[in-house]
Amino acid sequence: MAEYTLDTRVAVARAKMLKSAVPQATIFYAMKANGHPAIVSALATVCDGVDVASAGELEIALAHGFSRVVCSGPAKSLTFLRAAAAAGATVNVESIQELHALGSLGVAVTVCLRVNRRIALPAGISHRMSYQFGIDETRLPEAFAVAASYPLIDVAGFHLHAMSGNLDVNAHNVFIKESLEWAASFGLRQVNLGGGFGVDYTGPLQFDPFGLDVPTLPGVEVLFEPGRWLVADAGHYSAEVADIKQNHDNWYVVIRGGMHQFRTPVAYGQSFPFLVAPREEWPHPWPRPEVRDSRVTIAGELCTPNDILARDAQVSLVRAGDVIVFPKAGAYGWDISPHQYLRHPSPTFVILS
Ligand SMILES: Cc1ncc(COP(=O)(O)O)c(C=O)c1O
């Protein structure tokens, strides 16, 4: 038995907090963090729009209350581009070829050029989002020329998402200031600064949106499109303890769940904090496995030694049949997990609203 609990009220509260912290900015939700329809429709009531990265996400966003949409992703299909244009979405163009592909559709479409800038990013971020993404800033003259050769392409501005997992609001302000100054020199009307507000999975740090400093530029709309920070705390993942054993002096608590459902700890190479929810029933006639006052590893049910969600964690008592609960599982949890591996049943989803 494994379960995700998603509390849409937490996501809504986060979005409201961000909007009140930066009322001068437009707030989109990057639904790649959690595309569950309950989360998407809850955030549609507060956010100004949504960032989608596939035709599938676009369909969910439109069906669950969003009307303003931006489309991201480095290998957009013609199907996606057509659907984006038909929905009146802004396409964040990732390459010069993508401009040709969009232009060849022969339909009116608004774009932002996703620019891969040669700037320093904050030291402590969990993911640098440059590498293969966007158009190298030295190729911008060519990109503008190609866009201008298609009269139905309207270049609104730039998309500058460059990082994920930044906990330092002051470092974010440096990025914001530098990005806006650079973009302003082009005289366009939109600058999308992306997401990237971080979540401290293993400690007490908080990204403080009230510390954000977003200058107002006349005639320029400034957008943010966070995912993680809006929804990480809106979910927890829990799984029943299936077995407990001591191998080579190490205690293993094996859960009926794992990284095929909650890949986040493995993806980030971190040992995630957890709680033990005791359950008194033990329906079997054989002795109940348990471990007391020891350090344990929490392993999943997959046939790979990579399926480890927590390491070397102190517990006072864990028994088979108890439930291990991982908080901060609302972002990049189920959505980034390899569900098909071993074909185990899916977790249930409990929605609080
Ligand atoms: C284009 C784009 N926008 C927004 C986000 C959201 O980033 P985060 O969840 O760090 O806020 C991502 C995530 O990688 C992204 O690729």
The ligand as an SDF file (V2000), in Angstrom:
LIG
                    3D

 16 16  0  0  0  0  0  0  0  0999 V2000
   10.9890   26.0410  -18.5810 C   0  0  0  0  0  0  0  0  0  0  0  0
   10.7960   25.7990  -17.1370 C   0  0  0  0  0  0  0  0  0  0  0  0
   10.0830   26.6870  -16.4190 N   0  0  0  0  0  0  0  0  0  0  0  0
    9.8620   26.5130  -15.1010 C   0  0  0  0  0  0  0  0  0  0  0  0
   10.3710   25.4100  -14.4380 C   0  0  0  0  0  0  0  0  0  0  0  0
   10.0840   25.2630  -12.9820 C   0  0  0  0  0  0  0  0  0  0  0  0
   11.2230   25.2660  -12.2220 O   0  0  0  0  0  0  0  0  0  0  0  0
   11.1220   25.1340  -10.6320 P   0  0  0  0  0  0  0  0  0  0  0  0
   10.3000   23.9320  -10.3500 O   0  0  0  0  0  0  0  0  0  0  0  0
   12.5140   25.0170  -10.1820 O   0  0  0  0  0  0  0  0  0  0  0  0
   10.4670   26.3660  -10.1230 O   0  0  0  0  0  0  0  0  0  0  0  0
   11.1230   24.4760  -15.1400 C   0  0  0  0  0  0  0  0  0  0  0  0
   11.7210   23.3260  -14.4600 C   0  0  0  0  0  0  0  0  0  0  0  0
   12.7050   22.7920  -14.8160 O   0  0  0  0  0  0  0  0  0  0  0  0
   11.3340   24.6700  -16.5290 C   0  0  0  0  0  0  0  0  0  0  0  0
   12.0280   23.7890  -17.2520 O   0  0  0  0  0  0  0  0  0  0  0  0
  1  2  1  0
  2  3  1  0
  2 15  2  0
  3  4  2  0
  4  5  1  0
  5  6  1  0
  5 12  2  0
  6  7  1  0
  7  8  1  0
  8  9  2  0
  8 10  1  0
  8 11  1  0
 12 13  1  0
 12 15  1  0
 13 14  2  0
 15 16  1  0
M  END
$$$$
